[in-house]
Amino acid sequence: MARKTEAETLAWRVEGMDCGACVAKVEKAVSRLPGITDIRVNLMAERLSLRRAEDGATAEAIERQVTALGYRARPVAPAEGPPPAHDHEGSGCGLAHHDHDHDHDHGHSHAHGHGGIAHAHGEEEELPPGTPWWRGAKARLVFLIGGLVAAAWVLAHLLPALAGWFWLAATLAGLLPFGRRALLLARAGSPFSIETLMSVAALGAIVIGATEEAALVVFLFALGELLENVAAGRARAGIRALAALMPSTARRETASGELEEVPVAALRPGDILRLRPGDRVPSDGEILEGRSAMDESPVTGESVPVPRGPGEPVVAASISTDGALRLRVTRGAADTTLARIVRLVEEATASRAPTQRFIERFSAWWTPGAMAAAALTMLLPPLLFGGEWGTWFYRGLALLLVACPCALVISVPAAMASGLSAGARRGLLVKGGAALEAIGDARAIAFDKTGTLTEGQPRVTDLIPLGDADAAEALRLAAAAEQDSAHPLARAILAEAEARGLSLPSAMEAGAVAGLAAQAVVEGRRVSVGSPRHAAEAGAALDDPRIGAMEAEGKTVVAVLADGAPLALIAMRDEPREDAAAGIAALRRLGLRPVMLTGDNPRTGAAIASALGMEVEAGLLPADKLRHIGTLKQAGPVAMVGDGINDAPALAAASVGIAMGGGTDVALEAADAALLRGKVVGVAELVQLSRTTLANVKQNVAVAVGLKLVLLVTTLLGITGLWPAIMADTGATVLVTLNALRLLAWRPRLG
């Protein structure tokens, strides 16, 4: 029996990739090596990650395969790149969003394959940040070919006999590197690359004497590559700008209390740091001493500084605007909120939206069809109708150049990457193109109430004893039963007990009746803290008219029972978020239907919903929320907004889940999108970002397809030739990329 081998995860930074075709080329070349699986190539992160069997190709062989294509591969720790076996295109932590048409194609890259056409952009050295684009190898090649073309044009008017040699020199200057790449691609499994087609077309033009057009073809191709490289660098800068917000050093306390300057990467949980006014926080931490207004806009997009003091958390890259702080590090540099955001955005840019997958399937048919049409163009007119071989061979060569769907295939990921980056810079974190597309398609937005539409910090407003019970004793027993609960209402009861200085006894057999009550045995008595409905079901008659009156005021009322006997009523109120009404109004202006789904009683739910101007379904158990989500989905896609803690089932059932949270672990991991600022208006901003991105995608597809179709027709009619054909490919690719880059400047407009 064959011995089972173990697989290891390896990762490299691949320098020089500047379009989706580069991704396809690297993935295809590496997939030809033995024992290699789960290949993932991320264009924006410049990462190649894979799994290698024990008896598979060596790491050195993998590097040689990538380097042979003209790229530079530098090994990195797998954690630095997107995890090979985890796909954020879906729900994150196990939440299955079936409406997303998720793609879990293990063993395949998230790359688009261009229908078999690869596009090489290697041999470009990695320039240090801030280096001008014109100092790169691609720029130098463009200047060389451009100079020869310009000289040929001048000589054509002054010394026509010499001009032809300069046209030929310009052609050969481009054919040498491009032809070499075409051969490398053919050896790596991509014989029908755009380099191959361009080289064949240029050589064919030389053979038939069209050296001027051959020179223009290679010049436009080189220019297109350069512009793509510049555009890709700008797109990547959108993500790198997030990481650049981190300071490089920190002021750490030594054991003796002195300060030392250390690299941020050296920080570990438990280290004590000091910040001066104006300093950036080098790592997530907790304030030990001092108070300051923290500018958290680099992470959450919130422009108004937030006051922070002892015991409160601070996030890396935020700025202490006006105070000196002493804080304890809670996360290392690689695990900070900002670092996780950068990783999630990088992973998101590697995922594929449904529209992108459709276009990739379309391109798989487009390229063979266009190549067949080119062959028929070369052969049929001369054979059947006596056409001139040179003329139709020329037109067939032009059709080969038109055949590459690079612009079409890159039109979607370029727009999605820009949209995802723009959102992340404004506190709108979306985990992939599928989620971004689903948000824009939503017809209804379902909201949880507590912690989502409200602040999530209810306060006790009324404590009413029932019968001969003592109010303080009832509160003491209720707090004891709730002391192990993280529910917002439980925290409110505990806070009130602490404010009154009550000493809490221990509780045993603590548990909960989902959505109804918390129960525990306290000092030998079975204590229950739950809704009046639960109290009635338990046999405790509660006919107090004050319950209805308090609920009509938007208060949540719970009854405290001991051994089935009612002791007291506790009323709490959780105020709506400051921007909740404006956020709901903005959603209505966008044509969406906002609905509140809450487990609170109908009167309280109606009072809050009425103030916000939205529909409400109240008194819902978790199963009821799922049923209502299903009902809403019958009219179209539904987005669910929750706090990421108690709403996992509803978030999973919705077409897309949006977590309301200020950069917490749950908010970042539990749903398809997270509002890092914790503002309701962020939901409307997400919808607007999605719709703007999808509009950009449609524009890009129209440009890419429109130019291709026009050039196909005009080439067959003999109106256009080789250089317009190459312009249709590289020119359209540059156009759609530049159009996508406009999204990096996106700002919400909800007025």
LOPA-49832 format. One line per 3 residues: number of its first residue (from 1); for each residue x, y, z of C-alpha. Coordinates in steps of 0.05 Angstrom, whole numbers, plus 5000, padded with zeros to 4 digits. Layout:
residues N
NUM = X/Y/Z ~ ... .
This chain:
residues 751
1 = 5000/5000/5000 ~ 5026/5069/4981 ~ 5050/5111/5039 .
4 = 5006/5171/5053 ~ 5045/5236/5046 ~ 5032/5300/5084 .
7 = 5024/5367/5050 ~ 5057/5432/5072 ~ 5034/5503/5059 .
10 = 5083/5548/5023 ~ 5077/5621/5001 ~ 5116/5671/4959 .
13 = 5112/5744/4943 ~ 5111/5748/4867 ~ 5135/5815/4842 .
16 = 5117/5842/4773 ~ 5044/5819/4766 ~ 5001/5876/4741 .
19 = 4937/5845/4712 ~ 4892/5785/4720 ~ 4925/5749/4662 .
22 = 4990/5748/4702 ~ 4951/5711/4756 ~ 4926/5660/4706 .
25 = 4995/5649/4677 ~ 5029/5637/4744 ~ 4974/5590/4767 .
28 = 4977/5550/4703 ~ 5052/5544/4703 ~ 5056/5522/4776 .
31 = 4998/5473/4768 ~ 5040/5433/4718 ~ 5089/5415/4774 .
34 = 5079/5348/4810 ~ 5048/5345/4879 ~ 5022/5417/4879 .
37 = 4950/5432/4900 ~ 4907/5489/4928 ~ 4942/5541/4885 .
40 = 4920/5613/4901 ~ 4949/5674/4867 ~ 4928/5742/4894 .
43 = 4942/5800/4847 ~ 4932/5856/4897 ~ 4972/5823/4952 .
46 = 5024/5797/4902 ~ 5020/5729/4936 ~ 5026/5658/4911 .
49 = 5005/5606/4962 ~ 4998/5531/4953 ~ 5001/5463/4985 .
52 = 5059/5417/4968 ~ 5058/5342/4979 ~ 5119/5311/5013 .
55 = 5140/5279/4948 ~ 5120/5339/4904 ~ 5162/5391/4869 .
58 = 5212/5426/4914 ~ 5205/5499/4934 ~ 5265/5515/4892 .
61 = 5232/5483/4831 ~ 5170/5524/4843 ~ 5211/5588/4847 .
64 = 5248/5570/4783 ~ 5181/5558/4747 ~ 5156/5627/4767 .
67 = 5223/5662/4754 ~ 5226/5630/4685 ~ 5163/5669/4667 .
70 = 5199/5734/4682 ~ 5175/5747/4753 ~ 5212/5750/4819 .
73 = 5189/5701/4873 ~ 5209/5714/4945 ~ 5189/5663/4999 .
76 = 5146/5690/5056 ~ 5114/5658/5116 ~ 5046/5629/5096 .
79 = 5012/5673/5148 ~ 5033/5735/5110 ~ 4989/5717/5052 .
82 = 4916/5695/5047 ~ 4906/5626/5077 ~ 4903/5576/5020 .
85 = 4845/5536/5048 ~ 4800/5592/5071 ~ 4752/5630/5026 .
88 = 4722/5695/5050 ~ 4678/5697/4990 ~ 4627/5661/5031 .
91 = 4605/5671/5101 ~ 4669/5674/5141 ~ 4662/5632/5203 .
94 = 4618/5576/5177 ~ 4557/5618/5159 ~ 4530/5590/5094 .
97 = 4501/5643/5048 ~ 4473/5600/4993 ~ 4449/5659/4952 .
100 = 4520/5679/4938 ~ 4537/5623/4890 ~ 4601/5612/4928 .
103 = 4662/5586/4894 ~ 4704/5535/4931 ~ 4745/5509/4875 .
106 = 4800/5477/4915 ~ 4862/5465/4875 ~ 4848/5524/4830 .
109 = 4868/5595/4834 ~ 4818/5651/4841 ~ 4848/5676/4777 .
112 = 4811/5686/4713 ~ 4838/5643/4657 ~ 4824/5687/4598 .
115 = 4797/5629/4562 ~ 4866/5600/4552 ~ 4899/5666/4534 .
118 = 4953/5687/4582 ~ 4986/5755/4585 ~ 5057/5761/4610 .
121 = 5081/5822/4647 ~ 5144/5798/4679 ~ 5216/5819/4678 .
124 = 5200/5882/4717 ~ 5245/5895/4776 ~ 5212/5913/4841 .
127 = 5223/5987/4851 ~ 5227/6017/4920 ~ 5164/6054/4943 .
130 = 5160/6124/4916 ~ 5205/6109/4856 ~ 5178/6144/4793 .
133 = 5145/6097/4743 ~ 5191/6121/4687 ~ 5252/6088/4720 .
136 = 5226/6017/4710 ~ 5247/5968/4655 ~ 5180/5972/4620 .
139 = 5185/6048/4616 ~ 5255/6042/4587 ~ 5231/5993/4534 .
142 = 5174/6041/4515 ~ 5224/6098/4509 ~ 5270/6056/4466 .
145 = 5216/6033/4418 ~ 5183/6101/4418 ~ 5249/6135/4402 .
148 = 5261/6088/4343 ~ 5189/6099/4318 ~ 5197/6174/4323 .
151 = 5264/6171/4286 ~ 5233/6128/4231 ~ 5176/6177/4222 .
154 = 5224/6236/4216 ~ 5269/6198/4167 ~ 5208/6178/4126 .
157 = 5202/6252/4108 ~ 5276/6267/4102 ~ 5312/6203/4081 .
160 = 5260/6152/4061 ~ 5313/6100/4043 ~ 5335/6096/4116 .
163 = 5266/6099/4148 ~ 5252/6025/4135 ~ 5312/6003/4175 .
166 = 5288/6044/4235 ~ 5217/6015/4229 ~ 5249/5946/4229 .
169 = 5294/5963/4288 ~ 5234/5987/4329 ~ 5197/5922/4313 .
172 = 5256/5878/4333 ~ 5268/5918/4397 ~ 5199/5896/4420 .
175 = 5198/5827/4389 ~ 5261/5804/4425 ~ 5233/5809/4497 .
178 = 5161/5793/4476 ~ 5181/5734/4434 ~ 5223/5706/4490 .
181 = 5164/5711/4537 ~ 5119/5677/4486 ~ 5167/5618/4484 .
184 = 5170/5615/4560 ~ 5094/5617/4564 ~ 5088/5561/4513 .
187 = 5135/5518/4554 ~ 5095/5534/4617 ~ 5030/5511/4585 .
190 = 5002/5575/4554 ~ 5019/5571/4479 ~ 4963/5619/4459 .
193 = 4987/5680/4498 ~ 4976/5751/4474 ~ 5052/5754/4467 .
196 = 5049/5696/4418 ~ 4993/5728/4379 ~ 5027/5795/4378 .
199 = 5094/5765/4357 ~ 5062/5725/4301 ~ 5024/5786/4277 .
202 = 5086/5830/4277 ~ 5129/5778/4242 ~ 5074/5767/4191 .
205 = 5071/5842/4179 ~ 5146/5844/4167 ~ 5140/5787/4117 .
208 = 5087/5823/4076 ~ 5126/5889/4080 ~ 5082/5926/4131 .
211 = 5141/5944/4176 ~ 5109/6011/4197 ~ 5048/5974/4225 .
214 = 5092/5921/4257 ~ 5130/5975/4294 ~ 5066/6009/4317 .
217 = 5039/5942/4341 ~ 5099/5929/4387 ~ 5101/6001/4410 .
220 = 5027/6002/4429 ~ 5034/5935/4463 ~ 5094/5959/4504 .
223 = 5058/6023/4521 ~ 4996/5985/4542 ~ 5038/5941/4588 .
226 = 5070/6003/4619 ~ 5002/6035/4632 ~ 4975/5971/4661 .
229 = 5035/5968/4707 ~ 5024/6039/4731 ~ 4950/6027/4740 .
232 = 4961/5963/4780 ~ 5011/6000/4824 ~ 4959/6053/4840 .
235 = 4906/6000/4855 ~ 4954/5964/4901 ~ 4971/6029/4935 .
238 = 4899/6032/4959 ~ 4912/5971/5003 ~ 4984/5988/5020 .
241 = 4961/6056/5045 ~ 4924/6020/5101 ~ 4987/5983/5124 .
244 = 5028/6047/5117 ~ 4986/6078/5173 ~ 5024/6037/5224 .
247 = 5083/6070/5259 ~ 5149/6033/5251 ~ 5173/6040/5323 .
250 = 5143/6043/5393 ~ 5165/6071/5461 ~ 5165/6010/5507 .
253 = 5176/6009/5582 ~ 5232/5965/5608 ~ 5228/5926/5673 .
256 = 5263/5984/5708 ~ 5212/6034/5682 ~ 5258/6066/5630 .
259 = 5237/6076/5558 ~ 5267/6042/5497 ~ 5252/6051/5423 .
262 = 5235/5983/5392 ~ 5207/5961/5325 ~ 5132/5950/5325 .
265 = 5143/5879/5301 ~ 5178/5864/5367 ~ 5117/5881/5409 .
268 = 5083/5825/5448 ~ 5019/5822/5488 ~ 5032/5848/5558 .
271 = 5084/5900/5537 ~ 5075/5969/5568 ~ 5078/6028/5520 .
274 = 5077/6103/5528 ~ 5046/6152/5478 ~ 5055/6226/5472 .
277 = 5001/6273/5446 ~ 4999/6266/5371 ~ 5030/6195/5371 .
280 = 4999/6138/5332 ~ 4981/6076/5372 ~ 5031/6022/5350 .
283 = 4989/5962/5370 ~ 4920/5944/5397 ~ 4919/5955/5471 .
286 = 4884/5977/5535 ~ 4895/6044/5569 ~ 4926/6038/5638 .
289 = 4936/6112/5652 ~ 4915/6177/5620 ~ 4858/6203/5578 .
292 = 4856/6227/5506 ~ 4810/6239/5448 ~ 4829/6184/5399 .
295 = 4826/6196/5325 ~ 4805/6127/5299 ~ 4791/6150/5227 .
298 = 4850/6109/5198 ~ 4814/6045/5219 ~ 4739/6062/5224 .
301 = 4733/6122/5179 ~ 4701/6161/5236 ~ 4726/6232/5232 .
304 = 4705/6254/5302 ~ 4755/6235/5357 ~ 4729/6188/5410 .
307 = 4746/6200/5484 ~ 4783/6142/5516 ~ 4807/6130/5587 .
310 = 4834/6077/5634 ~ 4807/6007/5621 ~ 4783/6024/5551 .
313 = 4812/5993/5487 ~ 4851/6030/5433 ~ 4865/6005/5363 .
316 = 4930/6006/5325 ~ 4941/6066/5278 ~ 4893/6110/5317 .
319 = 4921/6177/5340 ~ 4923/6204/5411 ~ 4904/6275/5394 .
322 = 4911/6312/5460 ~ 4935/6267/5516 ~ 4993/6225/5540 .
325 = 4976/6152/5551 ~ 5005/6091/5583 ~ 4977/6027/5554 .
328 = 4985/5952/5554 ~ 4992/5915/5488 ~ 4936/5864/5478 .
331 = 4955/5839/5408 ~ 5020/5830/5371 ~ 5033/5869/5307 .
334 = 5009/5813/5261 ~ 4942/5807/5298 ~ 4921/5880/5306 .
337 = 4854/5903/5280 ~ 4887/5941/5224 ~ 4930/5881/5204 .
340 = 4869/5837/5201 ~ 4832/5888/5160 ~ 4889/5891/5110 .
343 = 4890/5815/5105 ~ 4815/5811/5096 ~ 4816/5863/5042 .
346 = 4872/5827/5006 ~ 4834/5762/5010 ~ 4771/5797/4987 .
349 = 4804/5824/4925 ~ 4823/5752/4906 ~ 4752/5727/4910 .
352 = 4705/5727/4851 ~ 4636/5758/4844 ~ 4581/5721/4806 .
355 = 4587/5771/4749 ~ 4661/5758/4744 ~ 4651/5683/4741 .
358 = 4600/5691/4686 ~ 4648/5734/4645 ~ 4703/5683/4655 .
361 = 4658/5627/4629 ~ 4639/5672/4571 ~ 4712/5687/4555 .
364 = 4727/5612/4554 ~ 4682/5608/4492 ~ 4701/5676/4464 .
367 = 4774/5661/4453 ~ 4768/5594/4416 ~ 4711/5624/4374 .
370 = 4752/5685/4355 ~ 4813/5643/4339 ~ 4771/5597/4295 .
373 = 4744/5659/4260 ~ 4815/5684/4249 ~ 4835/5617/4217 .
376 = 4773/5617/4173 ~ 4788/5689/4153 ~ 4857/5669/4130 .
379 = 4835/5607/4091 ~ 4764/5612/4064 ~ 4765/5675/4021 .
382 = 4828/5655/3983 ~ 4806/5582/3976 ~ 4733/5592/3959 .
385 = 4729/5661/3928 ~ 4798/5672/3899 ~ 4817/5725/3950 .
388 = 4888/5751/3954 ~ 4927/5709/4005 ~ 4968/5767/4033 .
391 = 4906/5810/4045 ~ 4866/5757/4082 ~ 4927/5731/4119 .
394 = 4937/5802/4144 ~ 4865/5808/4166 ~ 4869/5741/4201 .
397 = 4930/5764/4239 ~ 4892/5826/4261 ~ 4834/5782/4285 .
400 = 4883/5742/4327 ~ 4901/5805/4364 ~ 4828/5823/4373 .
403 = 4815/5753/4401 ~ 4847/5765/4470 ~ 4792/5781/4521 .
406 = 4841/5811/4572 ~ 4802/5877/4578 ~ 4736/5840/4586 .
409 = 4761/5793/4639 ~ 4798/5845/4680 ~ 4739/5893/4677 .
412 = 4704/5862/4737 ~ 4762/5846/4786 ~ 4793/5914/4774 .
415 = 4729/5949/4794 ~ 4716/5902/4852 ~ 4786/5911/4880 .
418 = 4780/5987/4877 ~ 4711/5986/4909 ~ 4734/5940/4965 .
421 = 4795/5984/4979 ~ 4754/6048/4978 ~ 4704/6018/5027 .
424 = 4758/5993/5075 ~ 4788/6063/5078 ~ 4721/6088/5102 .
427 = 4705/6035/5154 ~ 4663/5992/5106 ~ 4695/5923/5105 .
430 = 4667/5876/5053 ~ 4694/5805/5046 ~ 4695/5796/4971 .
433 = 4661/5812/4906 ~ 4603/5764/4918 ~ 4583/5801/4981 .
436 = 4593/5869/4950 ~ 4549/5850/4891 ~ 4495/5820/4937 .
439 = 4491/5884/4978 ~ 4474/5925/4917 ~ 4421/5875/4895 .
442 = 4385/5875/4962 ~ 4312/5897/4962 ~ 4301/5895/5038 .
445 = 4347/5908/5098 ~ 4330/5870/5162 ~ 4357/5899/5227 .
448 = 4365/5870/5296 ~ 4346/5922/5348 ~ 4391/5916/5409 .
451 = 4462/5936/5394 ~ 4446/5950/5321 ~ 4392/6004/5316 .
454 = 4403/6020/5390 ~ 4467/6034/5428 ~ 4465/5965/5459 .
457 = 4474/5996/5528 ~ 4405/5994/5562 ~ 4398/6025/5631 .
460 = 4350/6008/5686 ~ 4296/6062/5689 ~ 4245/6030/5736 .
463 = 4248/5979/5792 ~ 4177/5962/5816 ~ 4168/5911/5873 .
466 = 4107/5866/5868 ~ 4066/5848/5930 ~ 4106/5849/5994 .
469 = 4173/5836/5960 ~ 4233/5881/5973 ~ 4258/5917/5910 .
472 = 4331/5913/5929 ~ 4325/5838/5946 ~ 4292/5825/5879 .
475 = 4347/5863/5842 ~ 4401/5825/5881 ~ 4371/5757/5862 .
478 = 4361/5779/5789 ~ 4433/5803/5784 ~ 4459/5738/5814 .
481 = 4421/5698/5762 ~ 4447/5742/5705 ~ 4520/5749/5728 .
484 = 4547/5699/5677 ~ 4507/5727/5619 ~ 4535/5774/5565 .
487 = 4465/5797/5542 ~ 4457/5873/5542 ~ 4397/5869/5588 .
490 = 4436/5826/5637 ~ 4492/5877/5636 ~ 4442/5932/5652 .
493 = 4415/5894/5712 ~ 4486/5880/5737 ~ 4505/5953/5728 .
496 = 4445/5975/5770 ~ 4462/5925/5825 ~ 4533/5950/5826 .
499 = 4510/6022/5829 ~ 4468/6005/5890 ~ 4526/5969/5923 .
502 = 4492/5902/5926 ~ 4533/5840/5942 ~ 4516/5783/5895 .
505 = 4512/5710/5918 ~ 4536/5654/5874 ~ 4488/5621/5826 .
508 = 4482/5548/5807 ~ 4451/5512/5747 ~ 4451/5577/5707 .
511 = 4419/5572/5639 ~ 4372/5606/5591 ~ 4307/5596/5555 .
514 = 4325/5622/5486 ~ 4296/5690/5474 ~ 4253/5688/5537 .
517 = 4289/5684/5604 ~ 4352/5671/5644 ~ 4347/5620/5701 .
520 = 4391/5599/5760 ~ 4387/5571/5830 ~ 4407/5626/5879 .
523 = 4410/5611/5954 ~ 4366/5550/5943 ~ 4312/5588/5904 .
526 = 4300/5580/5830 ~ 4304/5650/5802 ~ 4279/5669/5733 .
529 = 4289/5736/5698 ~ 4249/5741/5635 ~ 4194/5772/5594 .
532 = 4124/5781/5622 ~ 4103/5729/5570 ~ 4150/5678/5600 .
535 = 4125/5695/5670 ~ 4053/5683/5648 ~ 4073/5616/5616 .
538 = 4106/5598/5682 ~ 4041/5609/5719 ~ 4055/5678/5749 .
541 = 3995/5724/5737 ~ 4019/5794/5718 ~ 3961/5840/5705 .
544 = 3998/5904/5725 ~ 3977/5960/5677 ~ 4044/5993/5687 .
547 = 4075/5939/5641 ~ 4038/5964/5580 ~ 4050/6037/5598 .
550 = 4126/6027/5604 ~ 4129/5985/5540 ~ 4092/6040/5502 .
553 = 4148/6087/5523 ~ 4198/6042/5488 ~ 4222/6007/5551 .
556 = 4237/5933/5558 ~ 4204/5902/5619 ~ 4227/5838/5652 .
559 = 4195/5801/5710 ~ 4236/5772/5768 ~ 4207/5706/5794 .
562 = 4231/5665/5854 ~ 4203/5594/5857 ~ 4148/5617/5810 .
565 = 4127/5676/5852 ~ 4134/5746/5822 ~ 4181/5792/5861 .
568 = 4190/5854/5817 ~ 4187/5886/5749 ~ 4250/5916/5720 .
571 = 4243/5965/5662 ~ 4302/5984/5618 ~ 4310/6029/5559 .
574 = 4361/6025/5504 ~ 4364/6090/5465 ~ 4368/6089/5389 .
577 = 4436/6105/5359 ~ 4445/6179/5344 ~ 4446/6168/5269 .
580 = 4393/6112/5266 ~ 4336/6155/5240 ~ 4381/6187/5187 .
583 = 4408/6119/5166 ~ 4338/6089/5157 ~ 4316/6151/5118 .
586 = 4376/6144/5072 ~ 4358/6071/5058 ~ 4288/6091/5040 .
589 = 4314/6143/4991 ~ 4355/6088/4959 ~ 4290/6048/4948 .
592 = 4302/5996/5002 ~ 4253/5969/5053 ~ 4281/5971/5124 .
595 = 4250/5923/5173 ~ 4265/5914/5247 ~ 4266/5842/5272 .
598 = 4268/5840/5348 ~ 4255/5792/5405 ~ 4230/5850/5447 .
601 = 4156/5858/5461 ~ 4112/5888/5407 ~ 4097/5953/5443 .
604 = 4171/5968/5456 ~ 4190/5948/5385 ~ 4134/5991/5356 .
607 = 4156/6051/5398 ~ 4228/6047/5373 ~ 4208/6031/5301 .
610 = 4158/6089/5299 ~ 4212/6138/5321 ~ 4258/6112/5266 .
613 = 4205/6108/5211 ~ 4210/6034/5195 ~ 4169/5970/5197 .
616 = 4175/5923/5256 ~ 4165/5849/5272 ~ 4171/5840/5347 .
619 = 4167/5785/5399 ~ 4209/5740/5355 ~ 4247/5679/5377 .
622 = 4310/5661/5337 ~ 4269/5612/5295 ~ 4218/5666/5281 .
625 = 4272/5712/5255 ~ 4293/5659/5206 ~ 4222/5651/5182 .
628 = 4215/5726/5171 ~ 4281/5728/5133 ~ 4253/5673/5088 .
631 = 4189/5712/5076 ~ 4228/5776/5058 ~ 4272/5736/5010 .
634 = 4211/5716/4969 ~ 4209/5788/4944 ~ 4284/5791/4929 .
637 = 4353/5789/4961 ~ 4355/5809/5035 ~ 4412/5838/5076 .
640 = 4412/5825/5151 ~ 4446/5874/5198 ~ 4463/5849/5268 .
643 = 4514/5858/5323 ~ 4552/5795/5301 ~ 4542/5761/5368 .
646 = 4470/5738/5377 ~ 4447/5742/5305 ~ 4488/5688/5272 .
649 = 4428/5646/5248 ~ 4394/5706/5216 ~ 4459/5731/5186 .
652 = 4469/5662/5156 ~ 4398/5658/5128 ~ 4401/5726/5094 .
655 = 4429/5737/5024 ~ 4485/5777/5056 ~ 4502/5788/5129 .
658 = 4527/5855/5155 ~ 4558/5859/5225 ~ 4552/5923/5265 .
661 = 4616/5930/5305 ~ 4676/5973/5321 ~ 4730/5927/5296 .
664 = 4717/5870/5344 ~ 4736/5798/5327 ~ 4663/5780/5316 .
667 = 4648/5840/5273 ~ 4708/5825/5229 ~ 4697/5750/5223 .
670 = 4623/5732/5232 ~ 4590/5763/5170 ~ 4602/5782/5098 .
673 = 4611/5855/5114 ~ 4626/5896/5176 ~ 4612/5969/5193 .
676 = 4674/5987/5233 ~ 4646/6054/5254 ~ 4584/6021/5284 .
679 = 4537/6071/5250 ~ 4470/6055/5219 ~ 4483/6104/5162 .
682 = 4540/6057/5143 ~ 4489/6008/5115 ~ 4465/6060/5065 .
685 = 4538/6076/5049 ~ 4551/6002/5035 ~ 4491/5999/4988 .
688 = 4515/6061/4952 ~ 4586/6034/4946 ~ 4560/5969/4918 .
691 = 4515/6002/4867 ~ 4571/6050/4846 ~ 4619/5991/4838 .
694 = 4568/5951/4797 ~ 4556/6011/4752 ~ 4631/6016/4741 .
697 = 4632/5942/4723 ~ 4578/5952/4671 ~ 4616/6011/4641 .
700 = 4679/5969/4637 ~ 4643/5911/4604 ~ 4611/5958/4554 .
703 = 4678/5989/4536 ~ 4714/5921/4530 ~ 4659/5886/4490 .
706 = 4643/5947/4448 ~ 4714/5958/4425 ~ 4723/5884/4410 .
709 = 4660/5880/4368 ~ 4675/5944/4329 ~ 4746/5920/4314 .
712 = 4722/5851/4294 ~ 4675/5881/4242 ~ 4723/5934/4216 .
715 = 4780/5885/4211 ~ 4738/5836/4169 ~ 4718/5894/4124 .
718 = 4791/5915/4117 ~ 4779/5983/4149 ~ 4827/5973/4207 .
721 = 4891/5933/4212 ~ 4942/5908/4261 ~ 4956/5969/4304 .
724 = 4882/5985/4317 ~ 4874/5912/4336 ~ 4928/5915/4388 .
727 = 4899/5980/4413 ~ 4833/5943/4422 ~ 4868/5896/4470 .
730 = 4918/5937/4509 ~ 4881/6003/4500 ~ 4815/5974/4526 .
733 = 4851/5941/4584 ~ 4881/6007/4604 ~ 4815/6043/4596 .
736 = 4777/5995/4641 ~ 4832/5994/4693 ~ 4835/6070/4696 .
739 = 4759/6073/4700 ~ 4761/6024/4758 ~ 4813/6066/4793 .
742 = 4763/6123/4797 ~ 4729/6083/4852 ~ 4789/6094/4898 .
745 = 4765/6166/4905 ~ 4693/6144/4922 ~ 4658/6182/4977 .
748 = 4587/6169/5002 ~ 4534/6218/4980 ~ 4470/6205/5018 .
751 = 4440/6275/5020 .
